[in-house]
Amino acid sequence: MNAPDRYERFVVPEGTKKVSYERDTKIINAATFTIEREDHTIGNILRMQLHGDENVLFAGYKLPHPLQYKILVRIHTTSQSSPMQAYNQAINDLDKELDHLKCAFEVEVEKHSRDF
């Protein structure tokens, strides 16, 4: 069959950056981030986190092709911020949220495991 090996969906090839950045030459404060080996899960979470930033005018993502394992995240910000700052802030905020969720989950698991 012509389908690629499954591991190619997750393993970033040697010499390839996980995230690359390309500034838009036509629109001020706009850029596209290419995130390798990710899909709708990360794209949608990141997009929604970016929408919560008051300096972000537009945030969207797309998968260029079903057999290309990458997403393109487009960010357009106000003059008070840059796309790189908005991206980094969104990633840091998501990291904190996921740490909080993990801790809350572990507390509940520990609480229920003592009951049994």
SULPE-V931247 format. One record per helix or strand. SS is the DSSP state (A for helix, B for strand). FROM is the first residue (numbers start at 1). TO is the last residue. If there is no record, write none. Layout:
BEGIN
SS_FROM_TO, SS_FROM_TO
END
This chain:
BEGIN
A_6_9, B_19_23, B_30_36, A_40_51, B_56_62, B_70_77, A_83_115
END
